[in-house]
């Protein structure tokens, strides 16, 4: 083999080696940078991974229309009350026999697990689906059983229904034979971001560790 042919072969080998290095480097980089389920979900890169966990994050957070309700403290509760921190909102009522106290108990467990983090200021909000019985005073006394820092919100049926609709939630009174009534309502936990926007929701059934990991990932990606 003459020198010219030998040099050509050497150049070809070098080029092939360089190409192999590039491909191997790219593969290693992808492996090292491969996000876990929570990271992928929080970044909005894998909708399927989110939904498999019962988490639905809006592609674009929804700006809430103006509303004015009443807090358990008797003060006005508006969209401004959502500004500055993350909030978890649950549509329920104090006479609820099962899912509502269970969810509030879950909130209580979550509330003690955020020390020294951004989510330490996380708000827990019970939006009543039964304003006839859930007066500010009654909400305040009820929520004391779980945590005095929890926020109760009431108002007119029309105004509550309007906000619930913005949060993709519904409720309806169900009369009972004894003259009493129950209230059917959505069981999702709604996520409001620090800009006061509807960020997404967590579908039931709910678990403390699941919500904790999701909220950490979502807030980190915000």
VEXDRENVEX-487422 format. One record per residue (C-alpha): residue in three letters; x, y, z. Coordinates in Angstrom, 2 decimals. Each point is the difference from the previous one (the first is absolute). Layout:
<site residuo="ALA" u="X" v="Y" w="Z"/>
...
% end
This chain:
<site residuo="UNK" u="0.00" v="0.00" w="0.00"/>
<site residuo="UNK" u="1.51" v="3.35" w="-1.06"/>
<site residuo="UNK" u="0.30" v="2.95" w="2.38"/>
<site residuo="UNK" u="-2.95" v="1.83" w="-1.53"/>
<site residuo="UNK" u="-2.35" v="-2.96" w="0.47"/>
<site residuo="UNK" u="1.31" v="-0.62" w="3.49"/>
<site residuo="UNK" u="-0.65" v="3.60" w="1.00"/>
<site residuo="UNK" u="-3.55" v="-0.19" w="-1.37"/>
<site residuo="UNK" u="-0.70" v="-3.11" w="2.06"/>
<site residuo="UNK" u="1.36" v="1.69" w="3.11"/>
<site residuo="UNK" u="-2.20" v="3.04" w="-0.54"/>
<site residuo="UNK" u="-3.03" v="-2.24" w="-0.42"/>
<site residuo="UNK" u="0.77" v="-1.85" w="3.24"/>
<site residuo="UNK" u="0.44" v="3.27" w="1.90"/>
<site residuo="UNK" u="-3.31" v="1.33" w="-1.35"/>
<site residuo="UNK" u="-1.81" v="-3.19" w="0.99"/>
<site residuo="UNK" u="1.51" v="0.14" w="3.50"/>
<site residuo="UNK" u="-1.11" v="3.62" w="0.39"/>
<site residuo="UNK" u="-3.53" v="-0.87" w="-1.08"/>
<site residuo="UNK" u="-0.09" v="-2.87" w="2.50"/>
<site residuo="UNK" u="1.20" v="2.28" w="2.79"/>
<site residuo="UNK" u="-2.74" v="2.52" w="-0.81"/>
<site residuo="UNK" u="-2.75" v="-2.65" w="0.04"/>
<site residuo="UNK" u="1.27" v="-1.65" w="3.19"/>
<site residuo="UNK" u="0.31" v="3.40" w="1.70"/>
<site residuo="UNK" u="-3.54" v="0.92" w="-0.98"/>
<site residuo="UNK" u="-1.36" v="-3.31" w="1.28"/>
<site residuo="UNK" u="1.80" v="0.36" w="3.34"/>
<site residuo="UNK" u="-1.24" v="3.57" w="0.31"/>
<site residuo="UNK" u="-3.60" v="-1.09" w="-0.55"/>
<site residuo="UNK" u="0.34" v="-2.70" w="2.64"/>
<site residuo="UNK" u="1.57" v="2.32" w="2.56"/>
<site residuo="UNK" u="-2.56" v="2.72" w="-0.64"/>
<site residuo="UNK" u="-3.04" v="-2.28" w="-0.19"/>
<site residuo="UNK" u="-2.60" v="1.54" w="2.39"/>
<site residuo="UNK" u="-1.99" v="-2.04" w="2.44"/>
<site residuo="UNK" u="-3.80" v="-0.11" w="-0.23"/>
<site residuo="UNK" u="-0.51" v="2.96" w="2.28"/>
<site residuo="UNK" u="2.55" v="2.18" w="-1.77"/>
<site residuo="UNK" u="-1.45" v="-0.83" w="-3.39"/>
<site residuo="UNK" u="-3.51" v="0.58" w="1.21"/>
<site residuo="UNK" u="0.81" v="3.30" w="1.63"/>
<site residuo="UNK" u="1.70" v="1.28" w="-3.12"/>
<site residuo="UNK" u="-3.10" v="-0.82" w="-2.01"/>
<site residuo="UNK" u="2.03" v="-2.23" w="-2.30"/>
<site residuo="UNK" u="-1.96" v="-3.18" w="0.52"/>
<site residuo="UNK" u="-3.75" v="0.46" w="0.34"/>
<site residuo="UNK" u="-0.53" v="-3.76" w="0.11"/>
<site residuo="UNK" u="2.30" v="-0.38" w="3.01"/>
<site residuo="UNK" u="-1.91" v="2.74" w="1.81"/>
<site residuo="UNK" u="-3.40" v="-1.42" w="-0.76"/>
<site residuo="UNK" u="1.03" v="-3.49" w="1.09"/>
<site residuo="UNK" u="0.54" v="1.53" w="3.44"/>
<site residuo="UNK" u="-3.37" v="1.74" w="-0.13"/>
<site residuo="UNK" u="1.61" v="3.40" w="-0.48"/>
<site residuo="UNK" u="-1.24" v="2.42" w="-2.64"/>
<site residuo="UNK" u="2.08" v="3.13" w="-0.50"/>
<site residuo="UNK" u="-1.44" v="2.59" w="-2.38"/>
<site residuo="UNK" u="2.20" v="0.80" w="-3.05"/>
<site residuo="UNK" u="-0.73" v="3.65" w="0.81"/>
<site residuo="UNK" u="-1.10" v="0.97" w="3.53"/>
<site residuo="UNK" u="-3.50" v="1.49" w="0.00"/>
<site residuo="UNK" u="-0.50" v="3.57" w="1.19"/>
<site residuo="UNK" u="-3.00" v="0.01" w="2.34"/>
<site residuo="UNK" u="-2.82" v="2.43" w="-0.61"/>
<site residuo="UNK" u="-0.74" v="2.46" w="2.78"/>
<site residuo="UNK" u="-1.96" v="-1.44" w="2.94"/>
<site residuo="UNK" u="-0.89" v="1.06" w="3.54"/>
<site residuo="UNK" u="-0.87" v="-2.51" w="2.68"/>
<site residuo="UNK" u="0.29" v="-0.03" w="3.79"/>
<site residuo="UNK" u="2.70" v="-1.64" w="2.07"/>
<site residuo="UNK" u="-0.57" v="-1.82" w="3.27"/>
<site residuo="UNK" u="1.46" v="3.08" w="1.68"/>
<site residuo="UNK" u="-2.92" v="2.05" w="-1.31"/>
<site residuo="UNK" u="2.24" v="1.98" w="-2.36"/>
<site residuo="UNK" u="-0.36" v="0.23" w="-3.78"/>
<site residuo="UNK" u="1.73" v="-2.81" w="-1.89"/>
<site residuo="UNK" u="0.99" v="0.89" w="-3.58"/>
<site residuo="UNK" u="2.51" v="-1.15" w="-2.61"/>
<site residuo="UNK" u="2.58" v="2.19" w="1.77"/>
<site residuo="UNK" u="0.00" v="-2.48" w="2.88"/>
<site residuo="UNK" u="1.64" v="-2.52" w="-2.30"/>
<site residuo="UNK" u="2.92" v="2.26" w="-0.91"/>
<site residuo="UNK" u="3.47" v="-0.57" w="1.38"/>
<site residuo="UNK" u="-0.08" v="-3.71" w="0.85"/>
<site residuo="UNK" u="-1.21" v="-3.35" w="-1.26"/>
<site residuo="UNK" u="-3.50" v="-1.09" w="1.04"/>
<site residuo="UNK" u="-1.83" v="-3.31" w="0.07"/>
<site residuo="UNK" u="-3.78" v="0.42" w="-0.28"/>
<site residuo="UNK" u="-2.56" v="-2.66" w="0.79"/>
<site residuo="UNK" u="-3.72" v="0.37" w="-0.72"/>
<site residuo="UNK" u="-1.90" v="-1.58" w="2.87"/>
<site residuo="UNK" u="-2.19" v="0.68" w="3.03"/>
<site residuo="UNK" u="0.00" v="-0.44" w="3.75"/>
<site residuo="UNK" u="-2.91" v="-2.48" w="0.13"/>
<site residuo="UNK" u="1.76" v="-2.30" w="-2.46"/>
<site residuo="UNK" u="0.11" v="-3.51" w="1.49"/>
<site residuo="UNK" u="3.17" v="-1.34" w="-1.58"/>
<site residuo="UNK" u="2.22" v="1.47" w="-2.72"/>
<site residuo="UNK" u="0.16" v="3.56" w="1.40"/>
<site residuo="UNK" u="1.32" v="-0.80" w="3.50"/>
<site residuo="UNK" u="2.33" v="-2.56" w="-1.59"/>
<site residuo="UNK" u="1.43" v="2.62" w="-2.36"/>
<site residuo="UNK" u="0.37" v="2.58" w="2.77"/>
<site residuo="UNK" u="1.81" v="-2.59" w="2.12"/>
<site residuo="UNK" u="2.32" v="-0.54" w="-2.94"/>
<site residuo="UNK" u="0.55" v="3.77" w="-0.19"/>
<site residuo="UNK" u="0.93" v="-0.05" w="3.69"/>
<site residuo="UNK" u="2.68" v="-2.61" w="-0.68"/>
<site residuo="UNK" u="1.33" v="2.00" w="-2.94"/>
<site residuo="UNK" u="0.02" v="3.21" w="2.01"/>
<site residuo="UNK" u="2.68" v="-1.30" w="2.36"/>
<site residuo="UNK" u="2.42" v="-1.14" w="-2.70"/>
<site residuo="UNK" u="1.20" v="3.20" w="-1.69"/>
<site residuo="UNK" u="2.21" v="1.62" w="2.61"/>
<site residuo="UNK" u="2.73" v="2.27" w="-1.43"/>
<site residuo="UNK" u="-1.24" v="-0.37" w="-3.58"/>
<site residuo="UNK" u="-1.88" v="2.22" w="-2.44"/>
<site residuo="UNK" u="-3.11" v="-2.10" w="0.66"/>
<site residuo="UNK" u="0.02" v="0.85" w="3.70"/>
<site residuo="UNK" u="-2.43" v="2.82" w="-0.92"/>
<site residuo="UNK" u="-2.31" v="-2.35" w="-1.92"/>
<site residuo="UNK" u="-3.66" v="0.91" w="0.57"/>
<site residuo="UNK" u="-2.66" v="-2.63" w="0.62"/>
<site residuo="UNK" u="-3.46" v="1.19" w="-1.01"/>
<site residuo="UNK" u="-3.40" v="-1.59" w="0.55"/>
<site residuo="UNK" u="-2.44" v="1.56" w="-2.48"/>
<site residuo="UNK" u="-3.41" v="-0.95" w="1.33"/>
<site residuo="UNK" u="-2.59" v="-1.64" w="-2.25"/>
<site residuo="UNK" u="-2.63" v="0.58" w="2.71"/>
<site residuo="UNK" u="-0.10" v="3.73" w="0.79"/>
<site residuo="UNK" u="-3.45" v="-0.27" w="1.58"/>
<site residuo="UNK" u="1.41" v="-1.87" w="2.99"/>
<site residuo="UNK" u="3.66" v="0.98" w="-0.29"/>
<site residuo="UNK" u="0.01" v="3.51" w="1.39"/>
<site residuo="UNK" u="3.37" v="1.65" w="0.71"/>
<site residuo="UNK" u="-0.39" v="-0.81" w="3.71"/>
<site residuo="UNK" u="-0.84" v="-3.63" w="-0.64"/>
<site residuo="UNK" u="2.89" v="-0.42" w="-2.44"/>
<site residuo="UNK" u="2.39" v="1.55" w="2.51"/>
<site residuo="UNK" u="-1.04" v="-2.36" w="2.79"/>
<site residuo="UNK" u="0.07" v="-3.03" w="-2.28"/>
<site residuo="UNK" u="3.46" v="0.68" w="-1.40"/>
<site residuo="UNK" u="1.44" v="0.34" w="3.51"/>
<site residuo="UNK" u="-0.28" v="-3.80" w="0.26"/>
<site residuo="UNK" u="2.62" v="-0.26" w="-2.74"/>
<site residuo="UNK" u="2.14" v="3.15" w="0.10"/>
<site residuo="UNK" u="-0.81" v="3.56" w="0.99"/>
<site residuo="UNK" u="2.03" v="1.21" w="-2.97"/>
<site residuo="UNK" u="-2.28" v="-1.66" w="-2.54"/>
<site residuo="UNK" u="-2.18" v="2.37" w="-2.00"/>
<site residuo="UNK" u="-3.75" v="-0.40" w="-0.35"/>
<site residuo="UNK" u="-1.86" v="1.84" w="-2.76"/>
<site residuo="UNK" u="-3.75" v="0.52" w="-0.36"/>
<site residuo="UNK" u="-2.39" v="2.36" w="-1.78"/>
<site residuo="UNK" u="-3.12" v="-0.19" w="-2.15"/>
<site residuo="UNK" u="-0.73" v="-3.19" w="-1.90"/>
<site residuo="UNK" u="0.24" v="1.91" w="-3.27"/>
<site residuo="UNK" u="3.41" v="1.48" w="0.78"/>
<site residuo="UNK" u="1.40" v="-3.26" w="1.32"/>
<site residuo="UNK" u="-1.27" v="-1.88" w="-3.05"/>
<site residuo="UNK" u="1.64" v="2.57" w="-2.28"/>
<site residuo="UNK" u="3.41" v="-0.47" w="1.65"/>
<site residuo="UNK" u="-0.41" v="-3.79" w="0.12"/>
<site residuo="UNK" u="-0.72" v="0.02" w="-3.73"/>
<site residuo="UNK" u="3.19" v="1.96" w="-0.64"/>
<site residuo="UNK" u="1.82" v="-2.75" w="1.90"/>
<site residuo="UNK" u="-1.67" v="-2.76" w="-2.06"/>
<site residuo="UNK" u="-2.09" v="-1.12" w="2.98"/>
<site residuo="UNK" u="-3.71" v="-0.57" w="0.59"/>
<site residuo="UNK" u="-2.37" v="-0.56" w="2.92"/>
<site residuo="UNK" u="-3.70" v="-0.75" w="0.43"/>
<site residuo="UNK" u="-2.36" v="-0.46" w="2.94"/>
<site residuo="UNK" u="-1.46" v="-3.49" w="0.44"/>
<site residuo="UNK" u="-3.22" v="-0.07" w="2.10"/>
<site residuo="UNK" u="-0.43" v="-2.85" w="2.49"/>
<site residuo="UNK" u="-3.24" v="-1.74" w="1.04"/>
<site residuo="UNK" u="0.27" v="1.40" w="3.52"/>
<site residuo="UNK" u="-0.12" v="3.56" w="-1.34"/>
<site residuo="UNK" u="3.73" v="0.53" w="0.40"/>
<site residuo="UNK" u="2.41" v="0.17" w="-2.93"/>
<site residuo="UNK" u="3.50" v="-0.96" w="-1.07"/>
<site residuo="UNK" u="2.13" v="1.76" w="-2.59"/>
<site residuo="UNK" u="1.62" v="-1.79" w="-2.90"/>
<site residuo="UNK" u="3.23" v="1.74" w="-0.97"/>
<site residuo="UNK" u="3.23" v="-0.42" w="-1.92"/>
<site residuo="UNK" u="2.79" v="-1.68" w="1.96"/>
<site residuo="UNK" u="2.99" v="1.47" w="-1.83"/>
<site residuo="UNK" u="2.53" v="2.16" w="1.80"/>
<site residuo="UNK" u="0.58" v="3.17" w="-2.01"/>
<site residuo="UNK" u="3.44" v="1.60" w="-0.25"/>
<site residuo="UNK" u="0.25" v="3.81" w="-0.04"/>
<site residuo="UNK" u="3.44" v="1.44" w="-0.76"/>
<site residuo="UNK" u="1.57" v="3.07" w="1.70"/>
<site residuo="UNK" u="-1.35" v="2.26" w="-2.78"/>
<site residuo="UNK" u="-3.53" v="-0.98" w="1.05"/>
<site residuo="UNK" u="-0.55" v="-2.09" w="-3.14"/>
<site residuo="UNK" u="-1.66" v="-3.40" w="-0.32"/>
<site residuo="UNK" u="3.06" v="-2.19" w="-0.58"/>
<site residuo="UNK" u="-1.56" v="-3.48" w="-0.11"/>
<site residuo="UNK" u="-1.54" v="-2.65" w="2.23"/>
<site residuo="UNK" u="0.65" v="-3.28" w="1.78"/>
<site residuo="UNK" u="-2.58" v="-2.70" w="-0.59"/>
<site residuo="UNK" u="-1.13" v="-2.26" w="2.85"/>
<site residuo="UNK" u="0.87" v="-2.30" w="1.65"/>
<site residuo="UNK" u="2.55" v="2.18" w="1.78"/>
<site residuo="UNK" u="3.09" v="-1.00" w="1.94"/>
<site residuo="UNK" u="2.30" v="2.17" w="2.10"/>
<site residuo="UNK" u="3.29" v="-1.10" w="-1.55"/>
<site residuo="UNK" u="-1.36" v="0.31" w="-3.53"/>
<site residuo="UNK" u="-1.22" v="3.55" w="0.55"/>
<site residuo="UNK" u="3.24" v="0.93" w="1.76"/>
<site residuo="UNK" u="2.22" v="-1.19" w="-2.86"/>
<site residuo="UNK" u="-2.23" v="1.55" w="-2.66"/>
<site residuo="UNK" u="-0.19" v="3.39" w="1.70"/>
<site residuo="UNK" u="3.77" v="0.05" w="0.50"/>
<site residuo="UNK" u="0.54" v="-0.76" w="-3.68"/>
<site residuo="UNK" u="-2.64" v="2.42" w="-1.26"/>
<site residuo="UNK" u="1.19" v="2.87" w="2.18"/>
<site residuo="UNK" u="3.63" v="-0.64" w="-0.97"/>
<site residuo="UNK" u="-0.89" v="0.18" w="-3.68"/>
<site residuo="UNK" u="-2.16" v="3.13" w="0.35"/>
% end
